[in-house]
Amino acid sequence: MRRSLVRRVAAAAPAAWYLLRPRPARCDDEGAAPGPDYMTRAYEIASPAVVNIQCECRRFLREVAIGSGVIVGESGRVVTNAHVVANCSTPPVITAEDGRQFTGRLVGFDQMTDLALLQIVNETEGQTFPAVQFANSDAVRPGQIVLTIGSPLLLHTTVTHGIISAVQRQSAELGLSKSHRTDYIQTDAPINSGNSGGALVDLNGRLVGITTMKAPFAAGIGFAIPTNTVRAIIDQLEKNGRVLRPYLGFAMVTLTPAIIARERSIGDFPDVKAGVLVTNVAPYSPADRAGLLAGDVIVAVDGDPSINSVRLLLQHLGFESQRAVTFDVLRNRGQRLRLSVTPVPRE
């Protein structure tokens, strides 16, 4: 069994002392050189929306889970990692940048993406909170400067900086179990225990991702959940308190140059530069009934060619009726097919 390359970056602590637990910008004016205070400005824009989260855990010893969170709604909605709050035995305590403390209520969480949504419940009537602005995570590029803001080692609103090291890192690349199904943004910005659920922001102070884990035995290798994934999950948690997913019945992987080169060295493979490779089709599944085969390359879903494996799933989050979706498929040396697949609901 492949060992996971990453660990979560929440911290857990006994009652009196903190024990670190190994758990798994782009500027709008692209032509303009950033000024001397560009990182400071980005931090000042984003940091009021970043909070510290603590709660007691359901464990054999009395422990406190410690992580970070990001305010995503002026009404007090806070997004964090599921591994920070999923095992809380007491209501989470949310500490704002200015030191004010609030009580949080768990709206819902999703283990597959490791995201959770909280609601501040003891605000005064009419009170609003400083919500972060979202960036389009599909637009981030390797080499782009980013900041992380969080509470590593209980040091509130700590800021570090680095670059985007890679995009669309897949769960399988990191040795994660199949229960984790999302892509990640990789960054060399330092993150540590307590950063889980914190903010990865661009030079405009906009949220690019939610920091979630790091490589345990290497420096400068951390990962964040892209904001476009975060948006979709938040929407589901707000509507349903959980994430409803369609069952299609096939396994897939986003094509990368390395995967394309490997497949072409093995045998016939379509002349493509991007898409989703079908690696397995479950017998009698919706995909099987539609005629999808292992080795097929999906190049568009409902006419949209800008897909990867995660986006394909996210396009159908919240699916509650049996709506057929259309896959444009390339097979073998380029045979083009259009298949209609009717998913069935599955939690």
N, C-alpha and C positions, 0 to 999 in steps of 0.2 A: 504494500500500500504506500503510495507516494506521501511523503511527509509535507505538511503544509509549510510554505515559505514565509508565512506571515503570522502575526499575532495581533490580537485586539489591543487597543491602547486606552481602554478604561483602566482605572485603578480601583482596587478594593482595599479596605482598611479595617483592622480591629478597632474597637471603640476609641483607644487612646493614641494609636500610632498608625501611620500609613504604610501599608505593605503593597509594593508594586506587584501586580499579578500579570504573568505573561499570557495574555489573551490575544487569541488572535484579533500677464494682463495686458489682458490686451486692452490698450487705450482706444477709445473711439477715434481719436485723431491719430491714426496709425502712422502718418507721415511726420508727426511731431516728436522730437526727442523729449523724454520725460525730464521734468525739472528736478532740482535737488531735493525737494520735499515730497516727491510723488508717493513714496511708500508711507510717509506720515499721513498724507491726505487720505490714502486708501484705508489706512488703519482707523483714522478718525471717523470716516464714513461708516465703516462696518462694525467697529467694536461695540457700540451701544446695543447692538442686536445679539451679541454673544453672551451667553450666561454659563454659570457653573451649576451642575446638577449633582445632588447627593441623595442617597436613600439607603436604608438598611436592607440587607439581602436575606433571602431565605436560604441560609446555609447552616452547617452544624455549629459554627462559631458565629458570634455576633460580628458582622462585618458591615462596612459601609461601601457601597458602590459610588465611585466618583467619576464624573465625566463632564462633558461640555454639551451645550445645546445652542441652537440658533433660533431667534424669534423670526417667524415667517409670516405672522399676521398681526396687525395692530390690536386685535382683540386679545392677544396673549397666546397664540398658537406657537408652540416650540417644537422643532424637530431635533431629534438626537438619534443615537444608535440604539437598536433594540437590545444589544448586550449590556447597555448601561442600565436600563430600567425594567427589562422584562421580568427579572426576578426580585423586584422590590417587594418587601413586606410592609413597608410604610410609604405614605405618600411622598413623592420626590420633593425635595426642597430646592427651589430655583433661586439662585443669587444673581442679581443683575450687576451690571458694570459699576453702578454707583453704590453697591452694597445692600440695597434693599432686598429683602427675602420674601418669596412667595411660595405658596403651595401649588403643586402641579397635580393634575388628574390625567391618568393615562387614557387617551382616546383610543389607541390601538397600536399594534406593532406588526411588523412583517419580518419573519426570520429569514426569508429567502434573500431579501435585500439588506437585512440588518438595519432597518429604519423603524423609528417609533415617533409617534406624535403625542405631545402633551398639551394640556390646556391649563393656563394659570387660572385658579379659581377664587382667590381671595383678593382680587383687585377691587379698587373702589369704583363706584358707579360712574360710568362714562370715561373711565381711565383708558388710555391708549398706550401702546408700547412701540418702541422704535423697531420696525420690521426691516429686515435686510432686503435688498433688491436682487433679483435673480439675473444671472447672465445665461446666455445660451451655451450650454456645455458642449454642444456639437461643434461650436466654433473655436474652441480652445486648440492650441497647437503646441507641439513640443518646442521648448525653448522660451515659451512665454513666462514672464515673471509673475509669481503669485505670492501671497502671504497666507500663513495659517494663524488663526486666532483661537485660543482656547485656554484651558486651565490645567496645564501639565503640572503634576505634583502639587495641586491645589494653588498654584500661582496664577491667580485670575487674570484674564485678558492678556496673557502672554502672546506676543507676536513674534513669528519667525518668518524668514523669506527664503525663496528658492525659485526654481523653475518647474514647469511641466516637463517631466522626463519622458512620458509616453502617455498615449491615450488608448482607450479600448483594451486595456489589459483584461483578459478573460479569467474567470474563476479557475478554470482548469490549469491555466498557466501558473497560478499561485498555489496549486495543490490543495485547493479548497474542496470540500465535499460537494456532491451534487445538490445538496440542499441550499447552497448559495448560487444564485443564478443572476448575476449582474456583471456589467463591465465596470472597470475602475479607471480613474485617472491616477497615474503614478507621478509622484513629486519627490524632489530631494530636499524640500523644506523640512527642517527638523520637527518631528512630532514625537511625543512621549506619552507615558501613562497619564491619563486624565484628559488627553486631547480628543478622545473618542466623542463624536457628535459635534465637534467644533467646526469652524468655518475655514474653507479654502477660498480665497477671494482674489479677484483680479485687481489691476491698478486703478480701476474706477470704484473699488470698494464693493463690487457686486459678487454675489455668491456663485462660485464655480462648482464647488462640491462640498460634501460633508466628510471630514476626515474620520477614518474608521480603523485603520490598522497599519502596522509597519513590519518590516522584516526584522526578526528578533536578533540576528547576529551580524547585522550590517548597518552601516550608517548611510543616511541619505536615500533610503528606499521606503517610502510611505505611500499610502493609497487613500483615495477619496471617492465617494459615490457621486457620480455626476448629477448636476442639478436637474437635468431633464428627467432622469430617473426619479429623483426626489419629488419633483412636481407631480408625476403620475401616481406615486405611492401616497403622497399626502392627500391627493384628491380622493383616492379610494378609501383611505382611513377616515377622512371627514364624512364621506357618504355612508360607509358601511361599518366602520370600526374594524375592518379587516380588508384584505385584498382578495378579490375574486379573480380567478384566472381561468382561461379557456383550456380545455384539453384538446390538443391537436394530434398527439401520438407519435411525435418523432423527435429525435435528438439532433442538435445542430451546433455548428460552430461558425463564428464570423471568419471569413477568409482574410488571411494576412499574406504578405509576400512569401513568408516561409512556408505556410500551408500550401499555397498555390504551387511553389517550386517542388515541394514534396509530392503532391498529387500528380504533377506532370511527369515526375521521374518514375512513378509507378506504372502509368499507363495513360489511356485516353482521358483527357480532361478538357473541359471547355476553355476557350480563349477568353477568360474574364480577368478583370483586375479587382473586382469587389463583389460581394454578395454573401450568401449564407450557404454553407455546405451541409447537406443532410447526411448525418453519419449513421443513423439507424431509424427504422420505421417499425413501430409496434404492430404486430398482427391484429387485424380487425379494428384498428383505430380509424378515426376520421381521415387521417393522412393516407393510410393504407387503402381505404375504400375509394379515395380520390385518385389513386394511382401514383402517388409519390414514392420514389425509390431511394435507397441509400446510394449516395454518390451524386444525386441531383444537386444542382446549384440554383438556389432561389435568387433571382436578380431583381425582383420587384414584388411588392405586396399591394394589391388593389391599385396597381399602376404607379406606385411610389418606388423609385429605384434607390433611394437613399436609405438603405436598411442595413442593420446588423442583427445579430441574434437577439440582443436585448430589446432593440427597438421593435422587432417583430412581435415580441411578447407584449411590450408596453402598448402597442397600438390597439391591443384587444383586452387590456385590463378593464375590468368592470363589465365584461361581456355577460349578459344575462339572457339573451335570446339566441336562437340558433341562426345567426347571420352568416351566410356563406362568404368566404374571403377568396380572392383570386391570387394565385401564385403564378408568376412568370418564371418558368424553369428552363434551364439549359441542361442537356443530358449528353453524356459521352463527348463526341467531337463538336457538339454545337447544335444538336437537335433541339429546337425551341418548342416548348409546350406551354399551354395555359390550363392550369388545373384549378378547379373550384373545390375548396375544402370547407366543410361545415363543422366547426368546433362544437364541443359539448361543454357545459359548465363544470368546473372543478375548482375546489378551494385550494 
